[in-house]
Amino acid sequence: AQTVTQSQPEMSVQEAETVTLSCTYDTSESDYYLFWYKQPPSRQMILVIRQEAYKQQNATENRFSVNFQKAAKSFSLKISDSQLGDAAMYFCAYRSAMGGDGGATNKLIFGTGTLLAVQP
Amino acid sequence: GAVVSQHPSWVICKSGTSVKIECRSLDFQATTMFWYRQFPKQSLMLMATSNEGSKATYEQGVEKDKFLINHASLTLSTLTVTSAHPEDSSFYICSATRGRLVPYNEQFFGPGTRLTVL
């Protein structure tokens, strides 16, 4: 079975600084997706960034980027130029891409989350 | 696009009563919907996966007779907590996917429903 581990329960960063959130996972599959989700106090889950396992290039979305190390099964999230609105719980998630539907009906497996505080 | 709504956003009920939570995909057809439960300061735990027109697949340890899931149409899934008890108090979140017709098969999340059982 696949597992996702986030070893940092809480992190803090100064506004405008850079912070990296860690995530490791375990799987025997070769085809999968990795995600970072943000859950602000409103509790609405927001997709921050995704990475396809077959892609070697690290995904980037504006101030958010990942460091995907497939051999090490590591998937960290870097937030640059941190803003007050980045304060939230961040979840790393895994989803298998196996299956005839490209993994559409496969479940997300979440890590335990990292609570990020942004100091003004 | 790809908006998922949940109703109600919060509900308080007495112990022993049943509560129904609706999850709707507003602007797309959801081939598959997922129901999660989240306790305070904890991660999301998948309860069940439901495909339109078929029975839900429950995760191990989830009581299917207590948490009834119905996915009657491509835009609506319901979760009914039967004979609710205080330990069922939690935050329930649904998500929906459009299937493989779009890239990445992303899951779109609803805003959640807070259930409090007195």
Interface residues (C-beta under 8 A of the other chain):
Chain A: Y33 S42 R43 Q44 M45 I46 L47 R50 E52 F91 D101 G102 G103 A104 T105 K107 L108 F110 G111 T112 G113 L115
Chain B: T31 T32 F34 Q38 K41 Q42 S43 L44 L46 T49 N51 F91 I93 S95 T97 R98 G99 R100 Y104 N105 E106 Q107 F109 P111 G112
